[in-house]
């Protein structure tokens, strides 16, 4: 029998998570004013201190801004915050724009990786690709990250990490949607294998082209999935 640990989560943490979910699904929209503390207390059935602590946490994350005498407002997604530790969950439009950045960035990364990769880089990519059958978001992310590391440019690695962090929740949901689709899984695996072979053979232009085609394929799937309506 599996025993689940009893949660010791503070009430304010639960309120924080609930407000973040309401922002994510669009109940509270960027730029809009949050309900008052009293209204939030009634909404969640908690005390004023829990709501105030939650707002303080959200402010620290950059999700809300508090205007003295006016109230608390939902912050808009700011691409300038990509290099901060706390990133506001982006909207569907923001996800679409972030994916456009991926399409501009990653083909060039694959091209450089094909030129600069070492045998150690190839072993890492090969292990991620063929080590075990796994189409989770984490496995996909680690493969793309390994290519970025093979390019040998730390700034490119950081850019990819921050973009992926911004898209993480959406991409996890996307992978959950397609994980039962064997045809899609096999096609993505085939594309990853082709990209790997181009990098392995130092075929720079072909690696760039294959990455472009792969990201186009993934974007088309993302647009037609229930996870994102772009």
N, C-alpha and C positions, 0 to 999 in steps of 0.2 A: 504494500500500500504506500503510495506516494504522499508524504506529509509536506504541506506548504508552510513556510515560515510565517509567523504572525507579523504583520506590518507594524512598524513603530513610526510610521510617517506622521509628521505633525499636521494638524488641521490646515495650517497656512500653506503647506506644501500641496495639499490636495486642492485647495482653492486656486493656487497658482496654476496647477495642471489643468483645472477646469477652464480657467480663463484663457489659457494658451490654446486649448482645444476649440473654444468658441471663436477665437481669432482665426484659427486655422481653417475652420469650416465656413467662415464668413458671417457668423452671427454678429460679431463685432468687427467692423471694417476699419482699415487703416485710415487715420485722419479723424475718425469719429471719437466722440467722448464716451468714456465708460459710464455705466450707471453709477449713481452716488454710492458711497460706502454703505449707507443704510439700505439702499436697494439691493446691493450685492449681498449684504447680510441676510436679507429676506430671501433672496434668490437661492443661496446655498445653505441657508439654515445654520449659520455660524455667527460667532461674535465679531465685534468691530476690530478687535486686536488681530484676529486671523486674517481679515480682509486687508487691514493696513499692512501687515507683514507681507502678504502676497503682493500687494502693489509695490512695496519696497523692492521685493525680489525681481518683479517684472521690470521695474525701472532700472535695476542693476544690469539686467540682461539686454536693455535697450529696446524692450518690447513696448513700453509705454513712457510717456513723459507727463510729469505733474506740473500743472500751471497754477501757481498760488492764487487762490481766490476764484479759480475757474473750474478746476477739476482735473481728471486724469484722461489723457488722450492716447489712442492707439498710434504707435509710430508706423510710418511707412517703411517698406523694405528699402534699405540703402546699400547699394553695391559698395560704397566706401567702407562699410563695416565688415567686408569679407575677411579682412585681416585681423579682426577682433576675435576674442575667444567666444563671445556670445553673439549668435546670429539669429535675427528674427526670422521665423518661418516665412519663406516667400510665398507669394500668390502663384496661381497658375500662369499668369502672364510673366512673372519673374522667372519661374521655372523654364518657360519657353525661351526666354532671353539668355538664361544661364546655359541652356543646352546649345544655343547658337555660339556662345563663347567656347564651349567644349569642341564644337565642330571646327572652329577656327584654330584652336590651340592644339588638340591632340593629333591631328594629321602631321603637323610640323614636329611634334614630339616624336612620333613614330619614325619620321624621316631621320631625325638626329640620332635616335636610338639605333637605327640600322647602321649608322656610320660609327658610333662610339661604343656600342655594346661590347662587354667583355664576356669571357666564358662563364664567369660567375653569374653575370646577369642572365645569360641564356639558361643556365641550370635553374635559377630561381623561377623564371617564366615558365620553363618546361614543367617544373614541379607543380606550379599553380595550375597549369593547363591540363596536365595528365595525371597528377597525383591521385586525385579521387574525383568521382563524378559529383559535382556540386554546382548548382546554378543560382546560389544565393547572391544577394547583393554584395556581401563581403568578399566572396571569391572573385566576382567580376571586378570589384573595386581594386583588389590586391593585384590582379593581373594588369590592369591599366596603370596602376601606380608603379609596378615593376618596370613597365616600359618607360615611364617618366624618369625613374631613377637611372635606367640604362642610358638615357640621353646625357646624363652627367651634368645637368644644370639644376642647381638647388632651387632657384627661383621658379622654374617650371614645375618642379615637384610641389612646391608650396602653393602655387596657383591652382594646380589640379586638386590638391587636398582641400583647399578652401571652397572651391566650386562643388566638389563632391560632398563636403559637409553640409553645404546649403541645400543640396538636392537629396540628401540621404533619406529622409522620411518618404519622399515621393518615390525614389528608386527602390526602396525596400518594398513598398506596396506594389510597385510595378512587377518586381521579381516574384512576389507572392501570387500575382495574377497569372503569370506565364509559367510558373514552375510545373504545372500539370500538363502543359502543352509540349509534348515530346518533339513535335516538328520544329517549333520555335527554338526550343532548347538545343536541338541538334544543329540548327542553322547558325545560332550564335556561337556554338562551340566550333563549328567549321570556320566561321569568320575569324575567330580568335586564333585558330590554328594557322590560317593563311597569313595573318599578320605576323605571327611568331616566325613562320618560315621565311618571310621577306626580311625580317630583322636578322634572323640567323644567317641568311645568305648575303647580308649587307646590300640588299636591293632597296636603296633608299626611296626612289620615286614610287616603286610598287608598294612599299610599306605605307607611304603617305596615302596613296590611292585606296588601298584596302581599308585603312582606318576611316577615311572619308565615307566609303561605302557602308562600313559597319555602323557608323554613327547615324547615317541617313536611315538605315534599316531600323535601328533602335528608336530613333525619333518617330518614325512612322508608326511603330508599334505603340509607343507611348501616347501618341495623339489619339489612337483608336481605342486605347484601354479605358477602363472605368476610373482609373486612378487620377487622370488629368484630362481636363477638357480644354484644350488650347486652340 
